[in-house]
């Protein structure tokens, strides 16, 4: 598939928060909230620091081997798992929940970003080795978010047949009707269609739960690049995190530490995550509920489960897998079990990591460079020709419809419908008259000011009417702008936050991922626009 790539400043897309834009531009007011810059220099410094820190590599590799027992063999994946035993091997990690059928395009972009960065670092630092890792947030229980996806502008929702608890543990049996409906919309048989149906069917109809189904799907899509999928919902991994979980349960250390950092961040930006006295859920069977501490009793909300201090510590030691970190502790857990040198996340993830560095320091856990995941805008050939006919380029198309309309009207109008020059002349005249009236009688100053205000408003009304008249002349092109914006920015947002990879896979097959990987520049911090021919 022939393509052209354009790279834009994230700020120029008007789609990201001031925190993200300031972070990428290395603004001084954010520097105290992170350890390493999100660029080549920062990653290099992180590699040198991470060499000094030990990781339980044997446990990590043993658990990965167990988790990969049921999966088709990929030589590069097997190599990368074994390589993690070596002290000079590090991970490039991205994390996301197991959204049904990957959910949104940015799920894909995160993973490809990690793969591309690992490849580039392996070329740049031949004495070290870098492995891309997808850390699956399988313990999330937000089914409304994780059970929803879109295909071909249609929304699909899975209700899980009433299941509750961690989505990664949910049984997949009730998915068949939804998948049958989806497959019927795929269109006529073809090599990519048949491949995708087989892939999805194997993932969700031949695996017992969403976690293993997601691992299979991601492995089949990206295993050829050496990507490792890690499900942290494992007793062996949770054992390594017992000291921090115990401190959170008994001493609630995270609350004041993160709150102080959040307060400092909130001077200029909006906080994304909010700490609690206890930042752990209780995870057992269909239960995933918060734990609260009152009067020397630890209670699992909405259940009859409670413990004394000794009972709680016994449960934690015997069943650490029953405790699930929330957003405040999840990064600490990730960096405890992985030899990680870079974390790739979206805008909201970048924001909440800015609240966490003192907590990492408190527990003596490595705080990695946090890189903004690659964002991508696809412009199909027809949309591009419409842009050209309307006279807009790749950067301008990110402007609001109102702005594009004004640009178009100004460009197409053969008359000057603005009244700025005339208004300025009248302003000078009226100001002179007002001064004259004031000199005659100071009490006339208010009346003169009121007349001036009224006339200025009438100028604005007249200009607005003239602009509307010019808009009517361009009505056809304005309607084309509105259709173009809806096509490229569904629901007035970025494609990656609405669309799913299946639309693109059915057209291009696995080449879709190759194209993305070739186009991504993982340390440039630029928004990628891909135009297809």
C-alpha positions in Angstrom: 0.0 0.0 0.0 1.7 3.2 -1.2 1.8 5.9 1.5 3.2 9.3 2.3 4.1 10.4 5.9 3.9 13.8 7.4 5.1 14.5 11.0 3.5 17.3 13.0 4.0 18.9 16.4 1.6 17.4 18.9 0.6 21.0 19.8 -0.4 21.8 16.3 -3.0 19.0 16.3 -5.0 20.8 19.2 -5.7 17.3 20.5 -3.5 17.1 23.6 -3.5 18.7 27.0 -1.2 21.5 28.0 0.6 19.1 30.4 1.5 16.7 27.5 2.6 19.6 25.2 4.7 21.2 27.9 6.2 17.8 28.8 7.3 17.1 25.2 8.7 20.6 25.0 10.7 20.2 28.2 9.1 23.2 30.0 10.8 24.1 33.3 7.6 23.9 35.4 7.4 20.2 34.8 11.0 19.1 35.1 10.7 18.3 38.8 8.0 15.7 38.1 10.0 13.2 36.2 13.5 11.6 36.2 14.4 11.3 32.5 13.5 13.4 29.5 11.2 11.6 26.9 13.9 11.5 24.2 17.1 9.8 23.1 19.2 11.5 25.8 16.7 10.5 28.6 16.5 6.8 27.5 20.3 6.6 27.3 20.5 7.9 30.9 17.9 5.5 32.0 19.7 2.5 30.5 22.9 3.5 32.5 20.9 3.8 35.7 18.9 0.6 35.2 22.1 -1.5 34.9 22.6 -0.9 38.7 19.3 -2.4 39.7 18.6 -6.1 40.1 15.4 -7.8 38.9 14.2 -11.3 39.7 14.8 -12.5 36.1 14.4 -16.3 36.9 10.9 -15.9 38.2 10.0 -13.6 35.3 11.2 -16.1 32.7 9.7 -19.1 34.4 6.3 -17.4 34.5 6.5 -16.3 30.9 7.4 -19.8 29.8 4.3 -21.1 31.7 2.1 -18.4 30.1 3.4 -19.2 26.6 2.9 -23.0 26.9 -0.4 -23.0 25.0 0.7 -20.5 22.3 2.0 -21.2 18.8 5.8 -21.1 18.8 7.5 -17.9 17.6 11.3 -18.2 17.4 12.0 -14.5 18.2 9.6 -14.6 21.1 11.3 -17.7 22.6 14.7 -16.0 22.1 13.5 -12.8 23.8 12.1 -14.7 26.8 15.4 -16.6 27.3 17.4 -13.3 26.7 15.6 -11.8 29.8 17.8 -14.1 31.9 20.8 -11.9 30.9 21.8 -8.9 33.0 22.3 -6.8 29.9 18.7 -7.3 28.7 16.1 -4.7 29.3 12.4 -4.2 28.5 10.5 -1.6 26.6 7.1 -1.7 28.2 3.6 -0.5 27.2 0.5 -1.4 29.2 -3.2 -1.6 28.4 -6.3 -3.5 29.5 -7.4 -6.5 27.5 -10.0 -4.6 25.5 -12.2 -6.8 23.4 -10.7 -7.2 19.9 -8.1 -4.7 21.1 -10.7 -1.9 21.4 -9.2 1.2 19.8 -6.4 1.8 17.3 -4.2 3.4 20.0 -3.9 -0.1 21.5 -2.1 -1.1 18.3 0.0 2.1 18.2 1.3 1.6 21.7 2.5 -1.9 20.9 4.1 -1.0 17.6 5.8 2.0 19.3 7.4 -0.4 21.8 8.5 -2.8 19.1 10.1 -0.1 17.0 11.9 1.5 19.9 13.3 -1.9 21.0 14.6 -2.4 17.4 16.2 1.0 17.3 17.9 0.6 20.7 19.2 -2.8 19.7 21.0 -1.2 16.7 22.2 1.7 18.8 23.5 -0.2 21.8 24.9 -3.5 20.6 26.2 -4.4 24.0 22.7 -4.4 25.5 19.6 -6.1 24.3 16.0 -4.7 24.4 12.8 -6.6 24.4 9.3 -5.1 23.7 6.7 -6.1 26.3 2.9 -5.7 26.4 1.9 -5.6 30.0 -1.7 -6.7 30.1 -4.0 -4.9 32.6 -6.1 -8.0 33.0 -7.3 -7.2 36.5 -9.4 -4.1 35.4 -13.1 -4.6 35.9 -14.4 -1.8 33.7 -16.5 -3.9 31.4 -18.3 -0.9 29.9 -15.0 0.2 28.5 -13.3 -3.1 27.9 -16.3 -4.9 26.4 -16.9 -2.2 23.7 -15.4 -1.8 20.2 -16.4 -0.4 16.8 -16.2 -1.8 13.3 -17.3 0.0 10.2 -19.0 2.9 12.2 -21.1 0.4 14.2 -20.7 -0.1 18.0 -20.5 -3.6 19.4 -21.1 -4.2 23.1 -20.5 -7.4 25.1 -22.4 -7.7 28.4 -20.4 -10.8 29.5 -23.6 -12.6 30.3 -23.7 -10.9 33.7 -20.2 -11.8 34.8 -18.4 -9.4 37.3 -14.9 -9.0 38.6 -11.7 -8.7 36.6 -12.4 -8.7 32.9 -9.3 -10.7 32.1 -10.7 -13.6 34.2 -14.2 -13.5 32.4 -15.3 -16.6 30.5 -15.5 -16.1 26.7 -18.4 -18.5 26.0 -21.1 -15.8 25.6 -19.1 -14.0 22.9 -20.1 -16.2 20.0 -23.4 -14.4 19.0 -21.6 -11.0 19.0 -18.7 -12.4 16.9 -21.1 -14.1 14.5 -22.8 -10.7 14.0 -19.4 -9.1 13.4 -18.3 -11.7 10.9 -21.5 -11.2 8.9 -20.5 -7.6 8.4 -17.0 -8.3 7.1 -18.2 -8.6 3.5 -17.3 -11.1 0.8 -14.7 -13.8 1.3 -11.1 -12.8 0.8 -7.7 -13.7 2.1 -7.6 -11.0 4.8 -11.2 -11.6 5.8 -10.7 -15.4 6.2 -7.5 -14.8 8.1 -9.1 -12.3 10.5 -12.1 -14.5 11.2 -9.9 -17.5 11.9 -7.7 -15.4 14.2 -10.6 -13.9 16.2 -12.4 -17.3 16.4 -9.3 -19.0 17.7 -8.6 -16.3 20.2 -12.0 -15.9 21.8 -13.8 -19.2 21.1 -10.9 -21.5 21.8 -9.6 -19.9 25.0 -11.2 -20.0 28.4 -11.0 -16.4 29.4 -10.4 -12.9 28.1 -6.8 -12.7 29.4 -5.6 -15.8 27.6 -7.7 -14.9 24.5 -6.1 -11.4 24.4 -2.6 -13.0 24.9 -3.2 -15.3 21.9 -4.6 -12.5 19.7 -1.7 -10.1 20.4 0.8 -12.9 20.1 -0.5 -13.9 16.7 -0.5 -10.2 15.5 2.9 -9.2 16.9 4.8 -12.3 17.8 6.8 -12.2 14.6 8.3 -8.9 15.9 9.4 -10.6 19.2 6.8 -8.9 21.4 6.3 -10.6 24.8 2.8 -10.5 26.3 2.9 -10.5 30.1 -0.2 -11.2 32.2 0.8 -9.9 35.7 -2.2 -11.6 37.4 0.1 -14.3 38.7 1.0 -15.5 42.2 4.7 -15.7 41.5 4.8 -12.1 40.4 2.6 -10.8 43.2 4.9 -12.4 45.8 7.6 -9.9 44.8 5.2 -7.1 45.5 4.2 -8.2 49.0 6.3 -5.7 51.0 4.8 -2.7 49.2 1.2 -4.1 49.4 1.7 -4.7 53.1 2.9 -1.2 53.7 -0.1 0.2 51.7 -2.5 -1.9 53.7 -1.1 -1.1 57.1 0.6 2.3 56.8 -1.2 4.0 53.8 2.1 5.6 52.8 1.0 6.3 49.2 -1.8 8.7 50.2 0.2 11.7 51.5 3.1 11.2 49.2 1.0 11.2 46.0 -1.4 13.8 47.3 1.5 16.2 47.9 2.8 15.6 44.4 -0.6 16.0 42.9 -1.2 19.3 44.8 2.1 20.6 43.3 1.2 19.4 39.8 -2.3 21.0 40.1 -0.8 24.5 40.4 -0.5 24.4 36.6 -2.3 21.2 35.4 -5.1 18.8 36.2 -4.4 15.7 38.2 -5.4 12.4 36.5 -5.3 9.9 39.4 -6.4 10.2 43.0 -4.8 8.2 45.8 -6.8 6.5 48.6 -5.7 5.3 52.0 -5.5 1.8 50.5 -4.7 1.5 46.9 -5.5 -2.2 46.5 -8.5 -4.2 45.4 -9.4 -7.6 46.7 -9.5 -10.0 43.7 -11.0 -13.4 44.1 -13.4 -15.2 41.8 -16.0 -12.7 40.5 -15.0 -10.1 43.2 -12.8 -7.1 42.5 -13.6 -4.6 45.2 -11.8 -1.9 47.2 -10.4 -2.6 50.7 -11.1 -0.1 53.4 -9.6 0.2 57.0 -11.7 1.2 59.9 -11.2 0.6 63.6 -8.6 -2.1 63.2 -10.7 -4.0 60.7 -10.0 -4.3 57.0 -13.2 -4.7 55.0 -13.8 -5.6 51.4 -16.5 -3.3 50.2 -19.9 -4.8 49.1 -19.0 -8.1 50.6 -18.9 -9.9 54.0 -15.1 -10.3 53.8 -13.1 -8.7 56.6 -9.9 -9.3 58.5 -8.1 -8.3 61.7 -4.5 -7.2 61.2 -3.1 -10.7 61.7 -5.7 -12.3 59.5 -5.0 -9.7 56.7 -1.3 -10.4 56.8 -1.8 -14.1 56.7 -4.1 -13.7 53.6 -1.5 -11.5 52.0 1.4 -13.9 52.6 -0.6 -17.0 51.5 -2.5 -15.5 48.6 -0.8 -12.3 47.2 -2.7 -13.0 44.0 -5.9 -11.9 45.8 -4.6 -8.3 45.9 -4.7 -6.1 42.9 -3.0 -2.7 42.6 -5.0 0.3 41.5 -3.6 3.0 39.2 -1.4 4.5 42.0 0.5 1.2 42.6 0.2 -0.4 39.2 3.4 1.3 37.9 5.3 0.3 40.9 4.3 -3.4 40.4 5.3 -3.2 36.7 8.7 -1.7 37.4 9.3 -4.2 40.3 8.9 -7.3 38.1 10.4 -6.0 34.8 14.0 -4.8 34.0 12.4 -1.8 32.3 14.1 1.2 30.7 11.1 3.0 29.1 7.4 3.1 29.5 5.1 4.0 26.6 1.7 5.4 27.4 -1.0 7.7 26.2 -1.6 11.3 27.3 -3.6 10.4 30.5 -0.9 7.9 31.4 1.8 10.5 31.0 -0.2 12.8 33.2 -0.7 10.4 36.1 2.9 9.2 36.0 3.8 12.9 36.8 2.1 12.3 40.1 4.1 9.3 41.1 7.9 9.9 41.1 8.1 10.6 44.9 6.3 7.3 45.6 8.8 5.4 43.5 11.6 7.1 45.4 10.0 6.2 48.7 10.0 2.5 47.8 13.4 2.7 46.0 11.8 1.6 42.7 13.3 2.7 39.4 11.2 5.5 37.7 11.6 5.0 33.9 11.4 7.6 31.1 7.7 8.0 30.2 7.3 8.3 26.5 4.1 9.5 24.8 2.8 6.7 22.6 2.7 7.3 18.8 -0.5 8.9 17.6 -1.5 8.4 13.9 -4.0 10.0 11.6 -4.9 8.1 8.4 -6.0 10.1 5.4 -7.4 8.0 2.6 -6.9 9.0 -1.1 -10.4 10.4 -1.6 -10.2 12.5 1.6 -6.8 13.8 0.5 -8.2 14.9 -2.9 -11.1 16.7 -1.1 -8.5 18.5 1.1 -6.6 19.6 -1.9 -9.7 20.9 -3.7 -10.6 22.8 -0.6 -7.1 24.1 -0.2 -6.1 22.6 3.1 -3.0 20.7 4.1 -2.3 18.0 6.7 -1.8 20.5 9.5 -4.8 22.7 8.8 -7.2 19.8 8.7 -6.8 19.4 12.5 -8.4 22.9 13.0 -12.0 23.1 14.1 -14.7 23.1 11.5 -15.5 26.7 12.4 -11.9 27.8 11.7 -11.7 25.9 8.4 -15.0 27.5 7.4 -13.7 31.0 8.1 -10.5 30.3 6.2 -12.5 29.0 3.2 -14.9 32.0 3.2 -12.0 34.5 3.5 -10.2 32.8 0.7 -13.2 32.5 -1.6 -14.7 35.9 -1.1 -13.9 38.5 -3.7 -15.1 41.3 -1.4 -13.8 42.4 2.0 -16.7 41.6 4.3 -14.8 42.6 7.4 -15.4 46.1 9.0 -12.2 46.5 11.0 -11.0 49.4 9.0 -14.3 51.3 9.0 -14.8 50.5 12.7 -11.4 51.9 13.5 -12.1 55.1 11.6 -15.5 55.5 13.4 -13.8 54.7 16.7 -11.4 57.6 16.3 -14.2 60.0 15.2 -16.5 59.0 18.1 -13.7 59.2 20.6 -13.0 62.7 19.4 -16.7 63.6 19.8 -16.8 62.0 23.3 -13.8 64.1 24.4 -15.5 67.2 23.0 -18.7 66.4 24.9 -16.7 65.8 28.1 -15.0 69.1 27.8 -18.3 70.9 27.4 -20.0 69.0 30.3 -18.2 66.2 32.3 -21.6 64.6 33.0 -21.9 63.8 29.3 -19.0 61.4 29.5 -21.3 58.4 30.4 -23.7 59.2 27.6 -20.9 59.5 25.0 -19.4 56.1 26.2 -22.9 54.5 25.8 -23.2 55.8 22.3 -19.8 54.5 21.4 -20.6 51.0 22.8 -23.9 50.9 21.0 -22.3 51.8 17.6 -19.5 49.2 18.1 -22.1 46.5 18.7 -23.9 47.5 15.5 -20.6 47.2 13.6 -20.3 43.6 15.0 -23.9 42.8 14.0 -23.3 44.1 10.5 -20.1 42.2 10.0 -21.8 39.0 11.2 -24.5 39.5 8.6 -22.0 40.1 5.9 -20.1 37.0 6.9 -23.2 34.9 6.8 -24.0 36.2 3.4 -20.5 35.1 2.2 -21.0 31.7 3.9 -24.1 31.1 1.9 -22.1 31.6 -1.3 -19.8 28.9 -0.1 -22.4 26.5 1.3 -21.5 23.6 -0.9 -17.8 23.7 0.1 -18.7 24.2 3.7 -20.8 21.0 3.6 -17.8 19.2 2.1 -15.6 20.5 5.0 -18.2 19.1 7.5 -18.3 15.7 5.8 -14.5 15.6 5.5 -14.0 16.4 9.2 -16.5 13.7 10.2 -14.8 11.2 8.0 -11.3 11.9 9.4 -12.3 12.8 12.9 -15.2 10.7 14.0 -17.3 12.2 16.8 -15.0 15.3 16.6 -12.1 13.3 18.0 -9.0 11.4 16.8 -9.5 8.3 14.8 -7.4 6.3 17.2 -9.9 6.9 20.0 -12.8 5.5 18.0 -11.8 3.2 15.3 -10.5 -0.4 15.5 -7.7 -2.1 13.6 -10.0 -4.5 11.8 -11.1 -1.9 9.2 -7.4 -1.6 8.2 -6.5 -5.2 8.5 -9.3 -6.3 6.1 -7.8 -4.0 3.5 -4.2 -4.7 4.0 -3.7 -7.7 6.2 -0.5 -7.9 8.3 1.2 -5.4 6.0 -0.8 -2.8 8.0 1.5 -3.4 11.0 4.6 -3.3 8.9 3.6 0.0 7.4 3.1 1.5 10.8 6.4 0.2 12.2 8.3 1.6 9.2 6.6 5.0 9.7 6.9 5.4 13.5 9.8 7.5 14.8 9.8 6.4 18.5 11.9 9.2 20.0 10.9 12.1 17.8 7.7 13.1 19.8 5.8 14.0 16.6 2.3 13.2 15.5 2.3 10.9 12.4 -0.1 11.5 9.5 -0.2 8.7 6.9 -1.8 9.4 3.5 -2.7 6.3 1.5 -2.7 6.3 -2.3 
